[in-house]
């Protein structure tokens, strides 16, 4: 099984930046597509960005041009660079590996003040 641990969240003013990291334990993570999801207070968890095993990326429209997803298959790590943050970006950000592992981290809180 793969275990995921997120870090890098925090409190930031609007317009600020954060870098989220996800450390994955276990072998074979490099074959899995991965993604960042977020869950805002009172809302369902939603996809933010995804990256395929071979590197292709996908972003939801609301964060295009502001967030960048990246992975390091040697370090078994996933990253999300968050720039020009807005109050509506507030939420818990989760790291996720798609099947065959289908794992979730416990999340890291991002709070953006106006």
C-alpha positions, 0 to 999 in steps of 0.5 A: 500500500502507498501512504501519502503525507501532505505538508506546506499548508498555512495562512497567507494573505490574498495574492500570496504563495504557498508550495504544497508537498506530498511524500509518498511511501511505497514502491511503484508510485511512479506508475500512478497518475496523481492529483491534488484535490481540495475541500472548502468548508461546507463543500464537496471535495473537488479536483484541483490539478492532476498529473499523469505518470508520464507527466501530462497535466490537467488543471481546473479552470478556476486555478489555471495560470496560478497553480502548477502541479509537478512530480518527482518520481525519484523522490516519490513526491508530488508538489503543488505551487500555489500563486496569486492565492484568493480567499476562495482557494481556502480549504483542505488540500489532499494528495491522491494517487489513482489506481492501482493504489487509490490512496489519499493523504490526510490533507493540509489546510490552506487559509487565504485571508482577504 
